[in-house]
């Protein structure tokens, strides 16, 4: 597997947790809430399996 990047990624924070941990659950949280985009991330950390 090659190297991945998190360039262009966005991080949002919402007060509510999703009712299901799939696309529809997360869509409901972020469409029906006041989710806030974090302004700047200097290190998003590693993504995926090592």
C-alpha positions in Angstrom: 0.0 0.0 0.0 1.3 3.5 -0.8 1.5 6.6 1.2 -1.7 8.5 1.9 -2.2 12.2 2.6 -4.7 14.2 4.6 -4.2 17.3 2.5 -7.6 19.1 2.0 -9.3 17.2 4.8 -11.7 19.1 7.1 -12.5 18.4 10.7 -15.9 19.2 12.2 -17.1 19.0 15.7 -20.8 18.5 16.7 -22.4 18.3 20.1 -24.6 15.3 19.1 -23.4 11.7 18.4 -24.8 9.9 15.4 -27.6 7.4 16.0 -25.9 5.0 13.6 -22.3 4.9 12.6 -22.9 4.9 8.8 -23.4 7.5 6.2 -27.0 8.2 7.1 -26.2 8.6 10.8 -23.4 11.1 10.2 -25.5 13.0 7.5 -28.2 13.5 10.1 -25.8 14.9 12.7 -24.1 17.3 10.4 -27.2 18.5 8.5 -29.4 19.0 11.5 -26.9 20.5 13.9 -24.6 23.4 14.4 -21.5 21.5 13.6 -18.4 23.7 13.6 -15.4 23.4 11.3 -12.1 23.5 13.1 -10.2 26.5 11.7 -6.7 25.2 11.2 -5.0 21.8 11.7 -1.2 21.7 11.7 -0.9 17.9 12.2 -3.9 15.6 11.4 -1.9 12.6 12.4 -1.5 9.3 10.6 -4.5 7.8 8.7 -5.3 4.2 8.1 -3.5 1.0 9.1 0.3 0.7 9.4 
